[in-house]
Amino acid sequence: MVKKLKTLGYIEVQGLAAAIVASDKMLKTADVHLKAVENSKGGGWITVNISGDVAAVSVAIDTARDSLGSAYIGSTVIANPAEGLDKLIKTDVLYEDTVKTSVVEKIEEPLEESIEKVAETQKPKAAATKKKKATKNHKK
C-alpha cells in the first residue's frame, strides 16, 4: 500500500515574533498541524511548516501571509508531495495513515530522566547548605 502524504505548507517570515503570530493564525484558522518552526540560515528568517489537507493548508498559509505585512518573506503549498519527499523529513506526522505520537509522549521519558538527574545533583547542595546553616546557628 502506497502511503499518501498530507499537503505541506511552508511560510517564511522575518523574526521569531512574526513566526509565532503566523503559527497562531494558521492553527486558529484551519485544521492544520504545526510540523516545525525552524531558523533559516541568516537574516533572522524563520520557516514555519504545517501539514493537513489541501484546503486547510492553503487557507492557513493565506491567512498568515495576509496578517504579517512586511514580515512576510515567502510561502508555498505542496498539494500532492512527490513520493520520496518524505525521506527529507524526519517525522511521520505527514502520513494520513500513521497514528501520530504526540510531542509530549516523545519527550516525556527523556525529560523525566533529565529532571531526576538535576534533582540528584541538587540534593547534596541542599543538604550541605542546611548543614552550614545548622553549624552557624550552633556557633552563636
C-alpha positions in Angstrom: 0.0 0.0 0.0 1.4 3.4 -1.0 1.2 5.9 1.7 -0.3 9.2 0.8 1.4 12.3 2.1 -0.6 15.1 3.6 -0.4 18.5 2.0 2.6 20.5 3.1 2.7 24.3 3.8 5.7 26.5 4.3 5.8 30.1 5.2 9.0 32.1 5.8 8.9 35.2 7.9 11.3 37.8 9.3 11.8 37.2 13.1 10.6 34.9 15.8 7.7 37.2 16.8 6.3 37.0 13.2 6.7 33.2 13.2 4.7 33.0 16.5 2.0 35.2 15.0 1.9 33.2 11.8 1.7 29.9 13.7 -1.1 31.2 15.9 -3.1 32.5 12.9 -2.7 29.2 11.0 -3.6 26.9 13.8 -6.7 29.0 14.7 -7.8 29.4 11.1 -7.8 25.9 9.8 -7.4 22.2 10.8 -3.7 22.0 10.3 -0.8 20.6 12.3 2.3 22.6 13.2 5.2 20.5 12.0 8.2 22.7 12.8 9.4 26.2 13.3 13.0 26.4 12.0 15.7 29.0 11.9 16.7 29.7 8.3 20.4 30.4 7.5 21.0 34.0 8.4 18.9 37.2 8.0 16.7 36.4 11.0 14.3 34.4 8.8 12.2 31.7 10.3 10.3 29.0 8.4 7.1 27.6 9.8 6.0 24.2 8.4 2.4 22.9 8.6 0.6 19.9 7.3 -3.1 19.0 6.7 -5.5 18.7 3.8 -5.1 20.9 0.7 -7.9 23.4 1.5 -6.9 23.8 5.2 -3.2 24.3 4.4 -4.0 26.8 1.6 -6.4 28.8 3.8 -3.9 28.8 6.8 -1.0 30.0 4.7 -3.1 32.7 3.0 -4.4 34.0 6.4 -0.9 34.1 7.9 0.5 35.8 4.9 -2.2 38.5 5.0 -1.7 39.2 8.7 2.1 39.6 8.6 2.6 42.7 6.5 6.3 43.4 5.8 7.5 40.5 8.0 6.3 38.1 5.2 9.1 36.7 3.1 7.6 33.9 1.1 5.4 30.8 1.2 4.4 27.6 -0.7 1.8 24.9 -0.6 2.7 21.4 -1.9 -0.6 19.8 -2.5 0.5 16.3 -3.5 4.1 15.8 -2.3 6.1 13.5 -4.6 6.9 10.1 -3.4 10.3 10.2 -1.7 9.9 13.7 -0.4 9.2 12.2 3.0 12.8 11.0 3.0 13.9 14.6 3.5 11.6 14.9 6.6 12.5 13.1 9.8 9.0 12.7 11.2 5.9 10.6 10.4 3.3 13.4 11.1 2.9 13.9 7.3 1.3 10.5 6.7 -2.5 10.2 6.7 -2.4 6.5 7.7 0.0 6.9 10.6 -1.1 7.0 14.2 0.7 10.1 15.5 2.6 10.1 18.8 2.3 13.5 20.4 5.4 15.5 21.0 4.8 15.2 24.7 4.9 11.4 24.6 8.1 11.5 22.6 9.9 13.8 25.1 8.3 12.7 28.3 10.7 9.9 29.2 13.9 11.8 28.4 12.5 14.8 30.2 11.7 12.8 33.4 15.3 11.4 33.3 16.7 14.9 33.0 14.6 16.1 35.9 15.8 13.2 38.0 19.4 13.9 37.2 19.1 17.6 38.1 17.2 16.6 41.3 20.1 14.2 42.2 22.7 16.9 41.7 20.7 19.4 43.8 20.2 17.1 46.8 23.8 17.2 48.0 23.9 21.0 47.6 20.7 21.4 49.6 21.9 19.1 52.4 25.3 20.9 52.5 23.5 24.3 52.8 21.4 23.0 55.7 24.5 21.7 57.4 26.2 25.0 57.1 23.2 26.9 58.5 23.0 24.4 61.4 26.7 24.9 62.1 26.3 28.7 62.1 23.4 28.5 64.5 25.3 26.3 66.9 28.3 28.7 66.9 26.1 31.7 68.0 
